[in-house]
Amino acid sequence: MNKDSYVFANFFLGLSVACGVLQSIVHFLIGAHIYTQSSSSSWYLVTNLVSLIGFLFYLQYFHHKQYQLAFSTGLLAILANIILASIVYAIMLLFKGLERYHPIVAMAALGTSLVHSLALIFSKAGQRFWLKIAGIGGAILALTLLIIFLLAQSSPEVWPKQALDKVSQWASLAGLLLPVLYILNFRDEIKKLPSTEKTNAANQFSESFMGLLGVLALGATLFFGFRIALQGYEATHVSASVRILANQFEARTYVNRRGEKLSYRLIRPLSYDSTQRYPLVVCLHGGAGYGTDNMRQIEGIDRMLASDSIRKKYPAFLFVPQIQLGTSWGGVPGLIAKDSLVFETMAALEKEFSIDPTRRYVLGHSLGGFGTWYFIGTQPDLFAAAMPFAGQGDPALARNMTGVAVWAFHGTLDRNVPVSGSRDVIGAIKKAGVPLGTANFPTPVTASGTK
């Protein structure tokens, strides 16, 4: 390897570290929702390609130095991680059938990374100070993640999604130290090279090609890095338009006897008359509504519901609760369900206001769609109708839903929640013996299905 090879290696390794730092920042800000942003799949592809190029130089170095054990184990580790990254990328693109292979490939990637780290410690490569330190750090990281991963597979109740996401965040951050150590090793190698090197035509072509590739990689990371950073910012800040809309609602907090709190926004019917009974519409936000500001959840609510024309034509209470990261409305494995707290708040509202108990409705998008299906599956007597958008229901609860009018919407190209999440539960409701959209419902229903 010549000086330019080391320089290019350090460039791509350094770029991968910069990408990792940015991703860690956004990950800490919005959690696992980093993988559901519109630019997440493109960002994932670009960052993995940049890392791959950097680690190919890493392999070339082992081959050049004749560190055969480090080279062979490193090659296996890179191949395993390429397969793992390909499966994750395919899952992000809605090839959900590949999810069953993820645990096996993830363990293989961690296992081969552990073996490679041990090779760096105990083989000839371990004579290089920075490589030995990288081997020790890599072995500790890989072994720790492998143990946690195995425990999570055997005891999911001990390691729920929230806990695993936190581990993933810190592991990604710690893993950034490894390419930094490789950069330091290459820096030392550059210092030992002669001050002058002969350049032939092949080297000139290679340098030009790598220079062009470096420019393209830098441009792609800047472009998609800006997009993922912007989306991370938008996911953690309340826009001016949302603030204006939220001001139409009354900010409230429910606290039960156990001290549990639920922040929510409430809008009353225009010209509210306590002698009349009004419907209650429960609006469940999606993942973008997570927070503690008691405003972001409004963004996912159709603005038409809060418009004066609709409120005059259909007077009703709009109840819009907000939950925090790591929780759900119910129906999402690994997340703490807050459904009972919502039901308690509904009961408190019905004691305070004149609400018709036969006209309770629930609607929600994505995470809120999961909750909508879960609410009518576990508490069907509470609701007259439901509108789940892009959610996933449990077919095992379908028989409980046959007495609730349902109007479901789900896009076939949904990248976060497959359309089968709605189709399967709708099919189960039909199979239960009550065709959707028929007079068998106690309340009228226009339609139910997907589009």
MARMARVO-8450 format. One record per residue: y, z, x of N, C-alpha, C, O in turn. Coordinates in steps of 0.001 Angstrom, whole numbers, plus 500000, padded with zeros to 6 digits. Example, Ala and Ser with C-alpha at 12.3 -4.5 7.8 and 13.67 -1.06 7.14 Angstrom:
# residues 2
494310507800513190495500507800512300496700507800513200496681508465514236/497750507080512850498940507140513670500030507870512900501138508039513409/
This chain:
# residues 451
498800500000500837500000500000500000501255500000500876501336500737501858/502226499171500511503473499136501255504518500002500563504255500635499540/505708500008501150506771500871500634507140500522499199507367501412498379/507202499221498892507571498800497541506550499281496507506906499644495385/505270499276496909504240499757495981504473501226495641504355501626494482/504800502016496638505069503435496389506332503612495534506389504474494657/507328502785495809508577502884495045508325502549493574508781503262492680/507596501461493335507289501088491954506414502149491283506592502457490105/505474502699492041504622503760491492505469504945491050505290505470489951/506388505361491905507254506482491560508184506153490397508508507021489586/508614504880490319509469504479489196508745504652487866509284505249486934/507517504127487776506786504199486510506336505629486203506345506056485049/505943506362487243505581507764487016506801508573486568506709509413485673/507944508306487205509171508992486814509597508635485406510068509489484655/509427507353485043509774506912483687508862507574482661509301507936481569/507580507731483022506654508391482092507022509860481908506873510407480816/507507510505482982507959511895482875509174511986481960509253512877481114/510128511061482128511328511047481278510945510857479811511496511515478928/509997509951479558509515509742478188508870511014477648509074511388476493/508091511671478503507422512895478080508397514007477752508187514766476806/509465514107478533510486515124478261511159514866476924511333515783476121/511540513609476686512169513261475415511225513534474250511626514094473230/509964513130474416509001513350473337508797514838473082508666515252471930/508769515640474129508593517085473962509767517694473210509581518566472361/510965517240473518512156517756472827512081517449471333512298518323470493/511770516187471020511682515799469604510522516522468925510627516930467768/509407516679469658508239517362469110508564518818468773508160519322467725/509284519480469653509666520863469389510626520959468204510624521950467473/511444519925468019512416519935466929511773519732465564512088520441464608/510873518762465481510339518407464158508827518567464053508252518227463018/508161519075465096506731519328465023505910518053464902506275517009465444/504805518152464189503881517016464064504495515832463325503925514741463332/505646516030462690506294514930461971506815513863462920507251512798462483/506772514145464219507131513112465184506195511920465048506578510791465355/504963512161464587503983511089464466504101510317463160503383509339462951/505009510749462271505173510068460989506499509324460888506807508748459844/507286509330461962508547508595461939508267507095461977507213506661462442/509222506310461482509010504864461391508812504205462762508127503187462868/509410504784463813509279504196465148508214504883465993508065504563467172/507464505829465404506524506627466197505413505784466827505055506012467983/504866504818466093503767504021466644504250503150467804503550503009468807/505452502562467671506005501733468750506310502596469974506016502202471102/506895503761469753507194504683470843505904505116471537505847505166472766/504881505426470763503598505849471323503001504745472192502487505017473277/503067503502471716502516502377472463503270502177473784502650502030474837/504592502171473727505397501935474920505176503026475960504964502724477134/505222504292475546505076505394476508503691505400477142503554505720478323/502674505054476381501330505022476950501156503853477911500443503982478906/501787502721477636501721501590478558502443501911479863501971501555480943/503595502588479759504328502980480964503483503938481804503393503789483023/502865504921481148502013505869481876500823505168482501500428505490483622/500245504209481782499091503480482301499444502732483579498683502762484547/500597502059483590501002501326484790501171502279485967500743501984487083/501801503427485706501983504418486765500658504905487323500513505068488534/499694505139486447498404505659486908497513504571487515496568504885488239/497800503306487230497086502235487931497505502206489401496680501953490279/498782502465489665499230502612491051498529503802491706498166503771492882/498354504837490912497680506056491357496253505723491804495804506197492847/495545504912491021494189504488491384494211503594492623493363503707493508/495201502706492661495314501817493823495481502641495104494932502296496150/496224503703495008496445504583496153495135505192496626494869505219497828/494311505682495705493021506270496085492126505230496749491434505520497724/492152504019496208491344502946496785491849502612498190491062502421499118/493168502546498328493774502239499624493442503309500667493192502984501828/493438504566500264493176505673501185491675505951501341491271506813502121/490862505209500588489400505363500614488967506762500156488042507361500704/489670507256499134489253508498498471488322508094497322488731508058496161/487071507792497664486172507161496703485860508060495496485837507592494357/485623509338495752485308510239494636486509510388493703486357510365492482/487690510539494274488904510645493462489143509345492700489592509365491554/488838508208493345489030506918492688488081506743491510488515506374490418/486799507001491713485806506774490652486012507721489473485943507305488316/486265508996489772486490509946488672487817509667487968487935509836486755/488818509234488750490106508882488151489983507679487245490614507622486190/489161506700487658488939505517486836488286505892485512488681505399484455/487276506776485575486618507228484338487600507964483425487605507765482211/488430508817484029489395509582483235490406508669482559490753508868481395/490877507667483297491852506735482718491228505908481602491863505684480572/489994505452481794489311504680480752489119505524479488489338505043478376/488708506782479666488520507662478510489838507892477776489876507913476546/490912508063478535492216508291477907492767507022477259493501507104476274/492425505857477796492827504597477161492139504465475801492764504083474811/490848504784475768490113504713474501490695505709473498490870505382472324/490995506929473965491570507943473082492923507486472547493192507595471351/493775506972473438495097506506473003494976505344472021495766505241471082/493994504470472232493783503332471327493372503807469940493827503266468932/492509504821469892492074505356468594493239506016467874493429505809466675/494025506815468603495184507470467981496169506425467472496705506552466371/496407505389468277497332504327467860496810503596466624497574503281465711/495494503328466601494900502657465439495004503535464190495252503029463096/494816504839464350494952505767463215496384505760462702496617505807461495/497349505703463628498758505641463226499054504364462450499980504322461640/498256503313462703498427502039461997497533501941460761497315500857460220/497023503087460329496266503208459077494788502872459178494132502722458147/494239502747460379492791502569460501492148503959460465491630504453461466/492200504572459277491797505971459136490306506199459372489887507323459646/489503505140459267488068505305459468487711505725460880486614506222461132/488652505520461806488399505873463206488581507363463479488267507835464572/489081508102462500489353509528462708488095510301463100488165511280463843/486936509850462590485697510584462884485313510485464363484555511316464864/485834509470465063485519509324466484486476510116467368486200510336468547/487602510541466799488633511202467604488133512452468327488394512581469523/487428513380467672486983514590468384486093514286469586486252514892470645/485158513352469425484222513021470512484974512425471695484770512822472842/485852511457471396486592510779472470487581511745473122487792511690474333/488185512628472329489124513602472893488409514530473877488937514833474947/487213514977473512486444515834474426486039515070475685486035515628476782/485700513790475519485340512973476679486543512812477613486401512876478834/487729512602477029488936512448477836489257513737478591489604513704479771/489139514870477902489397516148478568488344516437479633488662516946480708/487085516109479330485998516345480276486148515526481541485996516051482643/486445514241481394486604513385482580487861513773483367487879513668484594/488908514218482668490122514684483359489820515937484174490342516115485275/488970516805483622488574518021484348487784517659485602488025518216486673/486847516730485469486045516306486627486933515683487695486753515947488884/487890514858487277488793514226488247489651515278488957489878515188490164/490118516259488213490927517321488825490124518087489871490642518433490932/488847518350489561487983519037490525487760518174491770487661518691492883/487681516840491567487522515929492700488748515977493612488626515886494833/489927516120493011491142516215493817491156517485494666491733517514495753/490515518525494156490506519807494879489496519792496020489806520200497140/488283519318495726487168519509496655486777518263497461485933518351498353/487375517112497163487033515907497934488035515710499074488885516562499332/487915514597499727488812514274500839490274514230500393491179514522501174/490492513864499135491861513796498618492547515158498648493774515243498699/491745516221498617492294517568498627492987517933499919493641518972500002/492852517081500941493566517325502194495075517087502034495886517568502825/495426516324500976496834516106500663497325517281499814496771517568498753/498371517956500297498839519187499660499178518994498185498704519741497329/500000517987497894500442517806496507499295517371495599499280517712494416/498342516627496138497190516223495331496308517428495010495779517539493904/496154518317495966495349519517495721496005520394494650495326520911493763/497330520556494738498048521326493724497901520658492353497718521334491341/497984519317492333497808518571491083496404518776490529496219518892489317/495412518819491425494035519050490984493864520423490371493207520567489340/494452521439490996494349522810490466495036522900489106494482523453488157/496250522351489021496979522389487746496278521595486662496190522030485515/495775520414487040495075519579486068493794520222485575493461520122484394/493067520888486477491816521556486086492087522703485116491381522865484120/493113523494485416493464524607484519493851524086483141493410524612482119/494689523036483125495153522472481855493997521862481063493855522133479871/493172521040481716492067520378481025491045521382480510490554521253479389/490722522385481329489744523401480917490272524211479737489532524489478793/491541524589479787492142525351478694492121524559477391491736525080476344/492538523299477465492565522459476268491153522192475743490939522141474532/490192522022476656488820521770476239488254522970475489487581522801474472/488520524175475978488040525392475313488680525540473944487999525819472957/489995525352473890490707525472472612490222524420471625490042524703470440/490012523205472122489557522127471242488177522433470665487935522210469479/487274522944471501485934523287471030485989524436470014485272524419469013/486834525421470275486986526531469327487565526034468005487164526483466932/488508525107468095489130524576466876488119523799466032488162523841464803/487216523095466700486209522337465965485199523261465288484705522954464203/484892524390465925483896525310465364484512526319464403483838526803463493/485814526644464605486468527647463745487856527157463344488857527640463874/487930526197462411489236525660462019490146526690461375491367526530461385/489561527759460807490392528788460194491127529606461250492184530172460972/490574529673462460491212530418463550492316529572464195493355530087464605/492065528272464273493034527362464877493471526333463836493012525192463877/494342526711462910494832525749461920495728524705462561496046524782463747/496127523734461765496923522629462292498205523100462972498601522561464005/498845524099462391500095524580462954499883525114464372500666524823465276/498810525903464558498531526468465874498185525368466876498643525400468018/497384524402466452497016523305467334498224522458467719498316521965468843/499142522296466782500346521531467075501183522241468138501736521594469027/501278523571468048502017524337469054501355524198470426502032524013471438/500023524290470446499290524121471710499545522732472277499753522571473480/499528521732471403499760520355471827501146520198472439501313519499473438/502143520850471834503509520761472350503600521314473768504130520660474666/503083522513473959503171523157475271502287522458476301502638522379477479/501137521952475852500251521240476776500906519955477270500807519611478448/501578519248476359502269518015476747503360518310477766503552517559478722/504071519409477552505137519784478477504565520164479840505087519749480875/503483520961479838502856521362481105502267520162481829502295520095483058/501736519217481068501127518039481673502112517162482426501708516351483260/503412517317482140504419516512482834504546516894484303505087516130485103/504050518071484655504120518499486055503201517663486941503470517500488132/502125517138486375501150516394487184501746515124487779501650514935488991/502371514225486968502964513039487602504098513390488574504358512631489507/504774514521488372505799514950489322505157515236490679505715514886491718/503990515868490668503269516152491917502802514866492590502808514768493817/502395513874491786501995512585492355503206511906493001503085511282494055/504365512030492367505591511450492914505917512084494273506295511390495216/505767513393494356506023514086495621505055513634496712505427513508497878/503806513392496312502819512909497275503188511519497778503103511248498976/503600510634496866503994509283497264505261509308498118505421508486499020/506155510248497834507366510369498649507009510691500099507586510139501036/506039511600500263505600511934501616504944510743502302505100510555503509/504209509936501534503567508760502117504611507740502577504436507090503608/505688507603501813506756506664502191507372507067503524507682506210504351/507549508361503732508165508858504968507340508492506202507878508357507301/506025508334506009505145508058507153505034506564507463504469506188508489/505570505708506582505478504266506787506444503817507873507489504439508063/506106502736508596507035502200509614508316501714508955508311501312507792/509384501752509683510695501387509133510786499915508760511564499555507877/510012499062509407510029497627509096508649497170508680507636497557509263/508637496335507655507368495796507163507512494286506994508565493786506601/506438493579507299506446492135507104506253491809505631505436492426504948/507018490828505150506937490421503751506461488983503674507111488090504217/505351488745503016504854487378502846505112486913501417505645487661500598/504728485668501125505010485076499810504313485843498685504878486034497608/503076486280498948502331487016497917503025488327497578503124488709496412/503509489015498621504212490272498393505519490056497640505890490857496783/506216488965497966507467488662497277507229488414495790507988488883494943/506157487663495481505830487405494077505473488700493352505907488947492227/504659489528494040504256490795493437505457491694493172505549492339492127/506378491726494136507570492554493983508447492043492847508989492836492077/508589490724492738509392490143491651508774490447490289509468490783489329/507446490316490236506753490585488975506911492055488574507202492364487418/506715492956489543506834494379489243508278494741488900508523495621488073/509235494059489539510634494310489202510938493918487770511615494647487044/510428492749487365510620492301485984509936493248485008510491493595483966/508713493663485364507978494589484502508722495924484379508744496541483315/509332496356485495510096497597485471511301497499484563511609498439483830/511996496350484607513165496154483742512747496161482269513410496780481437/511643495471481949511153495431480572510738496831480099511033497228478972/510052497569480975509613498916480616510801499836480376510810500617479425/511798499739481242512996500575481079513726500228479788514160501114479053/513859498918479517514527498492478284513800498972477040514424499445476090/512462498848477049511672499259475877511751500768475660511883501229474526/511670501532476738511726502992476588513107503447476128513217504381475333/514170502791476624515514503142476172515702502818474703516286503607473960/515208501654474277515372501227472885514614502143471930515185502692470988/513308502300472192512503503119471276512762504611471479512599505407470554/513169504985472704513537506378472929514762506761472122514831507855471561/515739505846472066516936506100471258516563506233469782517083507099469078/515661505370469323515275505411467909514550506708467564514842507332466544/513599507120468418512843508341468100513747509564468219513587510527467469/514700509535469162515642510649469295516570510716468097516872511799467595/517023509551467636517907509509466466517184510017465225517753510765464430/515932509609465064515164510064463910514878511559463995514836512248462976/514677512062465230514506513497465395515762514255465023515703515318464404/516914513691465410518196514313465064518390514324463547518771515339462965/518123513177462918518307513082461467517364514014460720517680514495459632/516189514266461323515209515139460666515578516608460756514982517440460072/516562516941461600516929518349461769518381518630461394518851519758461540/519090517620460916520485517811460535520716517316459105520142516315458675/521539518017458408521848517678457025523009516695457005524078516985457542/522807515544456394523851514528456350524937514929455354524734515782454490/526096514285455503527226514586454609526881514250453164527261514976452246/526157513143452960525803512740451593524872513753450936524973514010449737/523948514338451741523044515350451194523824516620450848523551517264449835/524785516973451686525607518156451402526364517994450087526461518927449290/526896516798449878527633516532448639526706516647447437527058517251446423/525502516054447562524538516125446463524080517558446234523945517995445091/523836518301447335523363519686447215524389520576446528524030521545445858/525671520244446696526717521067446080526708520998444566527310521840443901/526021519990444009525888519917442554524875520951442041524835521267440852/524058521467442970523023522427442621523459523832443027524236524010443965/522958524799442321523212526194442665522202526642443709520998526463443522/522679527226444814521797527728445871521277529102445489522051530004445169/519954529256445526519339530516445117518191530882446045517693530042446793/517773532155445989516613532636446740515835533610445875516395534555445319/514544533369445770513658534280445033512943535173446030512438534690447043/512894536469445755512182537428446596511216538213445713511627538832444732/509923538185446069508953538907445241508758540334445760509432540751446702/507857541063445157507648542470445508507104542647446923507279543706447526/506456541633447448505904541704448810506930541301449865506636541277451060/508131540987449405509183540593450337509158539131450709509944538704451554/508269538338450100508205536903450381509392536205449720509768536519448591/509974535250450451511177534584449954510942533091449733510176532448450452/511609532574448739511587531133448484513011530690448175513583531066447152/513577529883449075514911529331448823514770528103447938513816527336448064/515724527931447051515654526772446165517038526422445638517980527213445695/517114525213445129518323524742444457517994524551442981516897524128442617/518975524875442143518764524780440694519968524106440060521116524432440365/519691523177439187520751522555438401520427522777436924519309522521436477/521399523247436191521191523558434775521541522357433904522243521447434346/521055522357432673521439521272431755522936521310431484523542522381431440/523526520136431305524924520093430903525079520750429537524240520569428654/526141521502429373526398522203428101525201523069427711524736523035426572/524713523847428681523555524709428435523787525651427251524816526321427174/522834525692426344522892526536425144521652527416425137520540526906425000/521819528716425281520681529626425380519847529688424111518738530224424124/520364529151423023519584529148421774518636527943421711517789527857420822/518787527026422653517913525850422726516927526023423884517206526746424839/515775525355423792514796525383424864514835524055425617514932522984425018/514756524153426951514899522971427794513685522787428702513005523752429051/513422521538429079512327521286430035512677521831431420513848522016431750/511648522082432219511809522473433613511114521426434483509913521198434341/511863520794435378511315519779436274511226520376437680512245520693438294/510005520524438181509769521070439520509722519900440500508860519028440390/510643519883441452510754518778442403510320519257443789510996520087444396/509203518742444289508635519175445559508986518170446661508671516984446564/509637518665447696510079517766448767508923517347449666507863517972449678/509154516269450422508202515808451423508472516470452761509237517432452840/507846515958453816507993516564455133509422516565455635509797517450456405/510236515594455220511622515529455675512465516670455118513556516937455622/511970517341454087512737518417453469512489519793454053513130520764453653/511549519886455011511259521177455643512534521803456211513412521090456697/512637523126456150513764523790456784514083525130456153513329525648455329/515217525680456559515699526959456038517133526846455543517747527850455181/517673525618455525519076525418455158519305525404453652520439525538453190/518220525241452883518291525158451427519159523982450977519885524072449987/519071522888451716519791521667451342518963520412451573518995519479450771/518211520397452691517509519173453070516532518714451997516281517517451861/515978519650451234514987519269450226515576518401449127514843517710448420/516902518432448979517561517638447947517481516151448250517472515322447340/517420515814449553517467514415449971516346513590449368516540512411449071/515191514181449185514060513434448648514045513328447140513155512693446574/515014513939446479515050513900445020515853512699444559516938512428445073/515310511981443585516003510810443055517393511223442578517537512115441742/518421510557443128519796510902442763520055510680441278520959511279440696/519254509818440677519435509557439243519202510814438412519837511012437376/518270511675438884517972512880438108519187513797438006519342514531437029/520054513747439031521221514630439043522484513942438537523550514557438510/522382512682438138523565511971437650523954512481436263523100512920435492/525238512420435955525728512921434666525127512164433494524838512749432450/524936510841433670524398510043432563522976510477432197522644510583431017/522138510728433211520767511161432964520757512588432428519969512912431539/521615513431432955521644514822432499522116514925431052521684515815430320/522997514021430639523435514012429234522324513514428323522115514030427226/521610512488428809520554511887427978519296512735427953518621512826426927/518975513369429107517756514180429215518110515556429790517849515811430966/518687516432428998519050517760429505517821518557429937516871518720429171/517855519048431170516710519782431717517151520589432922518208520338433500/516329521562433296516529522307434537515820521566435667514659521182435526/516510521367436782515886520794437973515720521921438988516696522522439437/514485522190439335514134523282440245513605522661441531512545522035441532/514360522838442651514021522163443905513831523205445013514798523554445691/512610523708445212512354524714446256512256524079447641512086522867447775/512365524916448656512238524450450046511299525373450817511390526596450713/510395524774451590509479525548452430509684525171453888510362524190454195/509092525959454792509302525778456218508126525049456865507050524925456280/508360524571458085507304523915458866506085524829458988506218526044459132/504918524236458928503685525004459023503151525452457684502093526077457611/503878525136456614503432525498455273503336524236454417503726523150454846/502819524392453219502706523267452299502769523800450876502815525008450644/502771522877449943502708523268448527501273523540448112501018524082447037/500332523156448979498918523278448680498247521924448799498892520886448650/496957521938449068496218520685449150496212520044450523495627518974450695/496856520677451522496879520131452884496115521089453795496599522191454053/494940520705454288494142521599455141494912522036456380495618521241457000/494766523317456734495376523826457946496802524313457796497357524871458743/497411524123456644498770524585456407498768525679455339498019525609454365/499608526679455534499683527797454599500297527323453283501396526768453280/499607527533452174500069527084450864501072528074450270500871529288450319/502142527538449713503176528353449079503221528127447569504241528380446927/502118527653447010502096527347445584502329528576444707503073528513443729/501693529689445059501826530891444230503266531390444196503719531915443179/503987531227445309505384531646445354506238530767444437507186531245443813/505895529487444365506601528580443454506343528984442002507264529015441186/505093529291441690504759529676440318505459530980439928505898531136438788/505562531912440874506264533169440598507739532908440306508322533515439407/508334531996441077509746531668440873509948530993439525510942531250438846/509018530135439133509092529498437814509069530549436711509840530479435754/508175531523436857508084532591435852509394533377435781509838533749434695/510009533628436932511282534356436955512381533548436286513216534113435579/512397532246436494513401531387435863513230531373434347514212531345433605/511984531392433894511738531369432447512143532672431776512421532697430578/512175533745432542512676535009431990514197535013431933514794535656431070/514814534294432854516270534279432941516901533242432024517965533480431454/516250532096431880516821531002431100515898530622429944514740531032429880/516447529833429047515682529376427878514946528093428242515485526997428090/513726528230428718512911527099429179511705526946428274511055527927427911/511416525721427917510280525417427032508986525420427857508815524551428711/508079526363427628506842526437428422505893525265428180504934525084428931/506147524470427143505282523303426875505824522034427523505218520966427436/506969522171428170507582520988428799507954521291430252509111521185430658/506949521664431003507119521817432447506574520554433121505486520083432789/507324520025434047506925518795434738507018519008436245507840519795436715/506185518314436994506207518438438449506156517044439066505411516177438609/506941516845440089506932515570440809507175515852442288507747516881442646/506740514934443139506932515112444575506479513900445351505649513119444886/507041513749446555506729512607447418506037513067448700506426514076449289/505028512340449126504306512606450371503751514036450372502823514328449617/504297514929451199503865516330451147504010516873449735503155517619449258/505098516495449065505294516903447679504296516247446738503955516802445694/503823515040447124502787514375446330501469515121446419500758515261445424/501137515605447629499957516462447796500078517667446870499143518023446154/501276518293446906501494519483446097501418519200444612500897520013443848/501934518057444197501903517705442774500469517601442276500122518157441234/499637516883443032498217516780442654497561518172442680496757518500441807/497905518972443671497298520299443798497719521213442651496900521974442135/498986521146442247499484521994441161498736521723439865498308522649439175/498582520435439539497921520125438260496405520256438372495702520306437363/495901520312439624494464520515439802494074521976439740492960522306439333/494985522861440140494683524297440162495335525063439017494836526112438610/496452524544438492497154525205437383497518524172436314498697524000436003/496522523482435748496824522403434795497515522895433535498266522140432918/497282524137433139497889524641431909499394524855432036500089525018431033/499888524853433258501322525077433457502152523824433186503335523919432861/501529522642433321502312521412433314501878520443432220500695520284431919/502904519796431632502640518777430623502444517409431261501700516578430741/503110517175432391503003515868433048503338516001434529503943516981434965/502928514991435287503150515013436734503411513605437240502903512626436693/504231513519438318504519512232438964504344512388440476505308512684441182/503131512192440971502920512249442432503250510913443084502801509860442631/504041510966444154504401509762444902503785509856446299504047510807447036/502974508877446655502423508782448013501773510088448469501934510498449619/501039510737447564500339511974447906498840511769447921498352510651447751/498120512840448123496656512778448126496115513932447298496459515091447529/495278513608446346494681514625445496493233514880445861492604514080446554/492716515984445395491324516361445641490479515923444452490610516486443365/489607514923444640488769514470443527487934515591442918487560515510441748/487634516645443697486844517763443167487597518516442077486989519220441271/488915518367442054489735519047441036490096518126439876490825518521438966/489581516896439911489987515886438929489715516315437483490519516030436596/488594516992437240488269517389435868489330518312435287489559518320434077/489980519092436151491035519986435663492294519228435263493127519751434523/492438518002435748493672517250435535493647516380434283494656515762433942/492522516325433602492379515392432493493300515707431311493519514842430463/493833516906431238494733517254430144496195517123430504497065517520429729/496481516564431688497870516418432134498212514934432221497460514142432788/499358514575431650499806513185431754500249512909433181501037513667433747/499742511821433769500026511514435170500584510103435297500077509154434700/501642509995436093502180508674436451502298508664437957503238509240438506/501361508019438642501276508082440108501757506790440748501551505701440212/502392506923441888502878505776442652502407505924444100502439507016444668/501972504808444684501538504859446086501524503444446653500893502557446078/502206503224447762502240501908448391500970501618449167500442502496449848/500482500407449070499239500043449768499422500007451284498443500098452024/500660499875451754500919499801453193501412501130453755501943501169454865/501246502207453015501681503526453467500996503866454787499767503859454862/501774504163455831501226504412457164500901505884457391500190506221458338/501415506768456531501205508194456732500104508763455845499269509544456300/500111508369454589499080508814453643498438507565453051499109506839452318/497174507284453336496525506076452815496551506035451294496477507071450633/496655504842450751496705504683449297495440505216448625495450505533447435/494355505313449388493114505870448833493299507321448409492544507827447579/494307507996448977494571509374448596494904509514447134494598510535446518/495540508481446561495833508472445128494709507794444345494319508260443274/494199506704444882493179505935444148491898506749443925491278506662442865/491512507528444916490266508287444786490348509336443683489416509487442893/491464510059443632491584511107442618491781510494441234491304511039440239/492483509362441170492644508682439883491292508192439382490983508305438195/490481507642440298489140507214439909488297508381439431487515508245438490/488456509539440084487698510724439679488129511222438308487304511708437535/489429511102437999489920511500436669489315510584435606488874511043434552/489302509296435897488690508356434955487200508649434766486669508603433657/486547508952435891485108509243435833484821510508435041483741510668434473/485810511414435010485636512660434261485604512424432761485290513329431989/485928511210432355485782510883430941487062510749430166487025510589428946/488199510807430834489470510673430138490274509565430806490969509822431790/490195508326430288490933507224430890492428507496430901492981507952429900/493084507225432013494512507468432111495265506475431247494890505306431150/496342506955430614497158506096429790496649505989428364497081505095427637/495737506876427929495206506817426572495706507996425760496350508901426289/495411507979424495495865509027423579495098510327423748495364511294423033/494136510372424694493394511611424922494256512696425544493895513873425534/495417512286426095496305513260426687497069513987425589497410513377424576/497345515279425766498113516016424775499565515571424735500247515798423736/500056514943425796501414514408425820501356512943426185500459512536426923/502287512130425692502235510688425960502328510390427447502988511108428199/501668509336427855501760508881429240501909507376429226501219506677428484/502815506884430052503065505438430071501996504709430875501416503719430430/501756505234432083500767504595432947500441505506434095501151506475434364/499363505186434769499035505911435996498298504946436892497421504212436438/498643504944438138497960504044439043498701503938440345499472504829440702/498476502850441064499105502658442359499685501267442422499297500365441679/500624501123443328501182499766443509501594499603444964502088498544445351/
